[in-house]
Amino acid sequence: MSELFSYDTTKLYQVLNLESSPTNSAESRSVNSVKSGSMPSTETRSINYKIQWVDGMDTKTKDTIINELINKLIGKSPSAIEKIIASYGDLVLIDMIIVYIKNDIIIKNLSHIMPKTDINIIFNLVKAEIPVETIENLSDRININATSNDNDTCLYRVTNMKYLIKLLSSNKLDFDLNHRNQNGLTFYRYHLTKSNMNAANFKEITNILAKKNYVFDADPAKLSILDIIVLTKREDHMCDIITIEQFDITRTILWLHLLIRQDTHNDFRNLLIKILNRTDYESFLYKIMHKYAYEYAHADKHIIYIMTLFKEINRHKLIKMIEYQNDKGNTIVHTAASYHLDRIIRFVTSEPCLESSLEKIFNKNVDGKTPLDLYVDNSVPNILKKYSGSI
């Protein structure tokens, strides 16, 4: 039986970072060992070496190998390219892709060249704005949700919003849209804070996220998206986010307070029209009433201003909003009574359109309390009596 051990000395010398092989060596050398025996057959074993990085290899040598490799690929067919790269280690291929990522050879043949890797190469692909279809083809070999040292994903690093829209529109790329970086921001809030999106981009991205179950404003300790929009003076974004049903527009009211103070009547009126078009419009007044009364001294004045505009826009829907009861049977009148918002109570009782609703509005809540009971309970004398008796 004979055994054949063969190796490619050229590749071996490249792996070992030697400039050339000995002058008396051929490109491929065979060592034969023949042993006599009863079996006439010959068994052949082949040991294939790959060109790959080794400890101590300097940058110049790596660059030389990468340049030689890219030159080998010029003008080659996909099948020929696959044969060529089979002789190279994964890290060599990845470094070549990173260095020549905008080269037509790499872009056209990326699906043939890219090895499976955990390296954050998605950042390089996105920075170079590699076609989304190509990234889709690579999604089983790369981690599209890889993070940087700042815990950013590649979505934070996209500067071209049109390209970001293409990435988000893909149904094959499963991005973690609700990921938060080290500052607690999702990529959406990050770009919004940086004012990277114009009105058209914002609308399209927001609509895509709404369809993909993005969690709008999941963190109650932070400013809401609406707050950020107003504070960064991007009011042109307002109507688009207001129409997103998944977004709780009443979670914070800073945006509402700031808009009223800016006194842009027509713009604010248009915003209220959008609110009335939401399916949950009936609860809007009730939800903002408590927060407004608790946080701002001008609650009476501002709430009446909002109610007056709602009356101008759609009186029927205003009635529905005033009649709305929460799960404890409270209406906006119960809240107004609790905070002694007298002007709101007078507004409700003086409106002829609400006359038929007064009995329902002033009814007892589930605790058996009427607005009058709540008004008395929360009067200063009764509050003082309550706490004086406990001291």
N, C-alpha and C positions, 0 to 999 in steps of 0.2 A: 504494500500500500504506500502511495506517495502523498505527501502533503505539500501544498503550495502556499507560502506566506508572501503576500505582495503589499507594497505600500507606495504611495506617491511621494517621492522625496522632495519634489518642489514645494508641495503643500506643507510637508512636514517642516521644511526649513523656514517657510513663511510663518507658521505657527510659533516656531521657536525664535522668531525675530532675527534670523540670520540673513545676511544680504544675498548670499548665493549658496548653492550647493557645491560640493567638491567638484573640481574640474573633471575628474574621471568617473563621475556618476551620470547615469542616464536618467531621463525624466521619470521612468518607472523601472524599478529593479525587482527581480524575483530571486528568491532563495529557495532552492529545491533540495528536498531531502527525500531520498528514495530508500525505502527499506524493502527487502525481499520478504515475501510472504505468500500465503496460499491464495489471497484475493487479488485478482488482476485489475480491479477498478482503481481509479485515481480520485481522491477527495480534494477539493480546492476550497480554501478559506481565504477571504479577502478582507483586509483591514483598511477602511477608508478614513482618512483624516480630513477634518474641516479646518478652514482658516478661521481662527477666532482669537479674541483678545486673551492675552495672558498677563499675569501679574508683572508689573515693571515695564510693560510696553509703552514707549513714549508716544506723544501726540503726533509727531511727525511721521512715524511709521504707520500709525493708524490712518492718518490722512492719505498716505500713499496707497495703502490697501483699498481704502474707500474710493479714491480716484480711479484706481485700476479697475475696480469692480464696476463703477458706473460706465466707464468706457467700454467694458465688455458687453454691456447691455444695449448699447446704441445699435439701433437697426435690427434688433433681434425679435423674433416672434415670441408670443407668450410661452409657448412650449419650450423654446430654446432658453428663455429667461429662467424658467423653472429649473432647468437642468444646470444652469450656471450657478444659481443661488443655492442649489443643493450642497455645494462645496463650501458654503460659508456658515458660520455660526449665527445664531439669532441676534446677538448683540451687535455684530458687524452690520447685519442687515438693518437693524433699527437705527444705528448711527448714520448709515448711508441715507436712510429715509429722512432723518431729521436734517442732515446737511443739505440734501438736494430735494427737499420737499416740494419746491416750486418748479422743479425740472419736469418737463413734459413726459420724460421716460418714467419717472416715479409716479406722476399723477395718473397716467394711462394704465400702468401695470401694478398699481398699489395692491390690488386684490390678489395678485400673484406673488408679490414680494413680501408682504407683511406677515411676520410670524405671530404666533399666539404669545402675548406678553402682558405682564402686570404693570409695566412702566407707563407713566402718565403721558403717553404719546398722543392722547386725544387732545391735549392742549396745543401741541404742534399742528395737528390736523386742522383744528378749528382756527388757529391763528392764521394759517395759510388759506383758509376758506376752501378747503378741499370739498368737492361736490358732495352734497348730502347723500346721494345715491351710493357713492363710493364708501362713505362712512357706514351706511346701512349694511353693505356687503362685508364690512370688517367687524361688525358689532359682536360677533361670536368669538373674536380673537383679541379684542381690546376692551378695556374697562371705560365705558363712556361716562361713568359717574366717579372716576378717580378724582382725588382732591389734592390741592396744593398745600404748602405749609400754612397758608392762611385759612385752610379748610374751604377754599373756593372750589367749585366744580368748573368745568370749561364754560358753562353758560354765563358765569360772571365775567369772563375774560373776552367775550365777543364784543367788538366795538361797532361792527356793522349790523344795525338792527334788522335790515332786510335779510341778512344771512341768518340771524337769530330766529327770525320768523320761519325761515325754511327748515331750520333744525327742529323747532317746536312743532311744525306742521307734520313732521314725519310720524307715521303710525308704526314704524319698525324700530325706532330708537326710544328705548324706555328710560328716559331721563328721570332722575329723582327731583321733581319740580319743587317739592317742599323742603329740600335740604337747606339747612341754615349754616352760614359760615361762622367764623369765630366771633363776629360781631352780632350774631343772632339774626342776620338778614337772609331772606331767600334771595335768589338771583333777581326776581321781579322787583322786590322792594329796593334792592341794591341799585338797579338801573334807574328806578324811579327817583331815588334819593340823589343820584348823580345827574339827573335831568338828561339822560342819554336818549330818551324816546320823544319824538315829536308826536303831535296829536294823532296822526294817521297810524304810526307804528304802535303807539299805546293802545289804540282801539283794537287793532288786529291781534296784538299779543294778548291783551286782556280777554278777548273773545275766545282765543285758542285755549287759554288756561281755564276758562270757565267750563269748556267742554271736556277738559282733561282732569277735572276734579282737583284743581289747585285749591289749597286752603287759604282763602283770603283772610288776612288779619287773624291768624290763629293765636297770636301772643297778645293777651289783654293788657300787658304791662307797657306796651309800646304805643306810639302814635299810630292811628289808623292810616290806611292808604289815603283816605280823603283828607286827613289832617296834613299829610306830607304834601299832597297836591296843592292845597291852599297856601301852606307855608312857603313852598318853593315857587309860588305864583304861576302855577300851571293849570289855571282854572279851565283851560280848553280841554282838559282831560276829564272834567267832572262828570259830564252827562254820560260818558261811556261807562264809567265805573258804577254810577248810580243804577244803570239798567241791569247790572249783573245780580240776578236774584240770589245767588249763593252768598253774596256779600252783605253782611249786616251793617247797613248804613247808620244805625242808631247806637253802635257799640261805643263810639265817642261822639261828642258834639262840639269839639273845638272848631272843626271846620265850619259848622253851622253858625256858631257865634261870630267867627271871623268874617264870614260872608255877609251877615246882617250888618256888621259894623262898617264894612266897605261900602254899603249902600249902593250897590249896582242893581237897581230895581228890576230891570228887564231880564238881566242874566239870572238873577235869583228866581224870578218868576218862572223862567224856562226850566230851571232846575226842579222847581216844585211840580211842574207838569210831568217831568220824568218820574218823580216819586209817586205821583198819583197813577202812573201807568204800571207800577209794580203790583204783583198779585198780593203782596203783604202790606199795601198802603194803609189799610184800616188801623193797624197798630202803631203807625208812625208817631202820631201826636202823643199817645200814651207813653211810649217808650222814651221819647225825648223829654217829656214833662218833668219826671222825677230828677233826671240828671241836670236839666237846666235849672230847676228850682234849687237844687243842692249846690251847684257850682257858681251860678252867676246872679248878681243882685238885680239885674234887669230882666229877670225871667218873665214877669208879667208883661212888660212892654214888648219883648221879642216874640213871645208865644202868640200874643194877640196879633202882631204884625204877620206872622206866618198863617194864622187862622184867617185873617182878613184876605190874604192873597188866595188861599185855598177856596174861600167863599166866591171870589171873583172867577176863579178858574172852573170850579165844579162844585156847586152848592150841595148836590146830592151826595157826593163823596165826602164832603166835610161833615155832613150829618152822620154818615157811617163811621167816620173817625171819632167823633164825639161820643157816639153810642157804644164804641168798642169797649169790651170788658176783658180784663185779663183772667187768668185761671182762679184768681181770688175774688172775682166779682167787682173789681175796682174799675172805675172810669177815670177820665181826666179830671172830672169834677171832684172825685174822692182825693186825687193827688193835690189838686188846687186847694182844697179845703185843708188838707194836712199841712200845707206850707203857707196857708193864709194868703193865697194869691187872689185877692178880692176882685181885681179887674177881670180876671179870666172867668170867675163865677158870674160876674155881672154880664160879661159878653155872652155867655151861654144862655143865661136866663132872659136876656133882652132880645134874642134873635127870634123873630116870628117863625122862621123855618124850623126851629127846634122845639116849638111849643108841644107838639105831639110826642116828643121824645123825652120830655122832662121827667116823667114818672120813672122811666127806665134808667135815665142817667142818675137820678137822685135816689135810686133804690138802695137797699141794704146790700153790703158785700157778704161773703161767706162767713165772716165773723160777726154778722149781725149789725155792722156799723154803717150808718148813713153818713153822707158828707158832713151833715151838721154835727154828728157825734165826733167825727175826726177833727173838725174845726175846733170844737170845745176841748177835746182831749189834748190837742196840741197848742192850746193857748198858753201864753206865758204864765198866767196865774196857776193853771193846772199843772204845768211842768214844774213850777216852783214848789207846789204842794207835794207833788210826787217825790221829788228829791229831798225836800225838807223833812218829809216823814221817814225817809230811809237813813237820815243822819243821826 
